Every structure is written in structure tokens, then in C-alpha cells.
Amino acid sequence: MSAVLKQVYLLLGFTGVNGYLIGIAIFLWLFVMYRNKWQFTGWYKGKGREKLPRQISLALLVFSLVLVILAPFLDAFS
């Protein structure tokens, strides 16, 4: 995923990208996907399996999107 985003940034004309911000954004997206979808498709049927609240899911996804948008701009200042 990170490689795809970096290629998109290169096509848009950004030479440097903050890789840490992209990594955090991808981790947040995967965390939301696991908690809301993937944990219910496996073999484990024990306790503690519940979805994230809708507001938290939305907040994490919006924060992830903001990190992806800010990644090329914050690398220019470092």
C-alpha cells in the first residue's frame, strides 16, 4: 500500500514523502478494517468480538486520510 501511495505522490510531482505518516495512516485503516469486518470472518468465535462505534471508526478513517494528505507536505519541512 505504501509503495502505491508513493507512486501516486511521484505522479503528482512530490519528490519526498514522510513514510512514517503513511505507515501510521495504513495501520489505522487496517485496524478499522479488522475491528469492523475481518475479525468476524475467522474461526475464532469467543468473547470480546464487537465492532468499533461508528463515530470512532469515522474519526480514525478521517485522521488516516488527513495523514495521507499531509505526508508529502510535512516531509518538505524536515
N, C-alpha and C positions, 0 to 999 in steps of 0.2 A: 504494500500500500504506500509506503513511504517513497519508494522508487517512482511510482506512478505520479504522486504529488510533486516530486522534484522535477520530473519531466514536464509536467504542466507549468510549473514555475519557470522553467527554462524557455518554454514556448512563449510565455508571457513577457519574457525579457529580463527576468530576475537572475542575477548571477550567483548570489549567495542566499542560502536559506538556513534558518535556525532549525536544525534537525531535532533538538530536544523538544521544541514546541510541537513539531509534527508527531513525534513519538508519544507525547502526552495526549494529544488530540486523538490519535488512533487507539491508544489504550482506553480512553474514556468511551469511545464509540463501541469498542469490543466489550467493555464492561456492561454497558447498557444492553447490548445485544444478548449477552449471556444471561443477565438477570431477567430480561423480559421474554426471551424466546428459547435460547439454546438449552437452558437448564431443564426445560420441560420435555425435551426430546430424547434424553438419555435414559439409561437403565435405572438410575437411582430414583427411588420413589419415597424417600424419607422425609423427615420434618424439615422445616425451615425453607421450603421452596415457595417463594412468593415473589410476585413482580414488584418492581420499584413503583412508587407512586408516580402518577402521570406528571406532576409538576417537577419532580426531581429528574425524571427521565428527560423532560423537555429542557430543563436548565442545564443538565450535563451535555446534551447534544448541542445546544446553542453555544455553550462555553467551548466545546470542541471545535465548532465552526469558527468561532472568533479566533481561536489559536491558529487554525489553518490559514485564516486570512491575514493575521498579524505576522506569521512566521517569516515571510521574506522582508518585511519592513523592519522588524526588530534585529535581524541579522546585519542590516546595513549600519546600525549604530554601534555594534560591538567591535 
